[in-house]
Amino acid sequence: MSGDPEPEVRRLAEGAPLPDWVTRLDRQTFGEAWRGLAAHEALWVIPELAFARWSRVPAAGEAELLRIAVASEARGQGLGRAVLEACQRELAGEGLVHLFLEVRPTNLAAIRLYERCGWEPCGCRPRYYSDGEDALLFQRGGGAQG
Ligand SMILES: CC(C)(COP(=O)(O)OP(=O)(O)OC[C@H]1O[C@@H](n2cnc3c(N)ncnc32)[C@H](O)[C@@H]1OP(=O)(O)O)[C@@H](O)C(=O)NCCC(=O)NCCS
């Protein structure tokens, strides 16, 4: 994206309804769309193009990346990285520095993105997904200890 302006990443206000395009992209990407945000969740978006949904545990300084998606026609242009880095910065500003996620070992695009954003593998959950595929666990900020 050299020469392109940084994409604008926004945080959805607490209690705001999910934009329709998020529900659409969620369904297109994952086959089913999750409902509105629970009180402990947070969502960052690049409007119409990308979103990242987190679950937050402020008392523990932890957050889990639940879902991240970029519209298929906009992938490979740095938007995934832009939205993830913005989330990480804002979560760190709230003291949420121990970050976790699960990912399919076959999802090489996502794994590459996480590695580029400073995440490290820290374990495996056998047969985690409903189709029997294992999940790799990744962490950022040394969150797996203790
Ligand atoms: C995973 C996903 C969010 C990445 O978003 P993106 O905008 O395409 O990623 P970026 O352009 O920011 O690229 C980030 C890094 O990943 C790499 N990457 C992106 N797509 C890749 C692919 N298909 N294969 C290998 N590496 C890939 C990029 O090269 C870049 O690494 P680099 O800086 O070393 O070049 C996007 O592919 C997506 O929405 N996938 C479907 C949903 C999904 O699987 N989400 C994760 C599980 S919740």
The ligand as an ORCA input file, in Angstrom:
! r2SCAN-3c Opt
* xyz 0 1
  C      -7.038    -13.211      7.292
  C      -7.444    -11.866      6.672
  C      -8.227    -11.052      7.724
  C      -6.170    -11.102      6.252
  O      -6.559     -9.797      5.826
  P      -5.772     -9.042      4.638
  O      -6.252     -7.649      4.596
  O      -5.860     -9.838      3.392
  O      -4.262     -9.115      5.186
  P      -3.104     -8.040      4.903
  O      -3.206     -7.577      3.477
  O      -3.123     -6.999      5.980
  O      -1.811     -8.952      5.041
  C      -1.201     -9.222      6.289
  C      -0.086    -10.233      6.064
  O      -0.658    -11.499      5.705
  C      -0.147    -11.910      4.428
  N      -1.210    -12.557      3.675
  C      -2.409    -12.011      3.350
  N      -3.112    -12.917      2.625
  C      -2.328    -14.008      2.499
  C      -2.509    -15.272      1.876
  N      -3.640    -15.582      1.213
  N      -1.508    -16.196      1.993
  C      -0.372    -15.910      2.661
  N      -0.141    -14.710      3.287
  C      -1.118    -13.780      3.197
  C       0.284    -10.636      3.744
  O       1.256    -10.889      2.749
  C       0.839     -9.852      4.901
  O       2.126    -10.322      5.256
  P       3.431     -9.511      4.781
  O       3.337     -8.183      5.469
  O       4.534    -10.378      5.260
  O       3.332     -9.397      3.283
  C      -8.317    -12.079      5.389
  O      -7.641    -12.963      4.539
  C      -9.699    -12.626      5.678
  O     -10.659    -11.877      5.899
  N      -9.825    -13.975      5.661
  C     -11.130    -14.627      5.926
  C     -11.523    -14.541      7.379
  C     -10.539    -15.232      8.288
  O     -10.017    -16.294      7.981
  N     -10.299    -14.627      9.467
  C      -9.395    -15.196     10.464
  C     -10.076    -16.156     11.365
  S     -11.242    -15.345     12.432
*
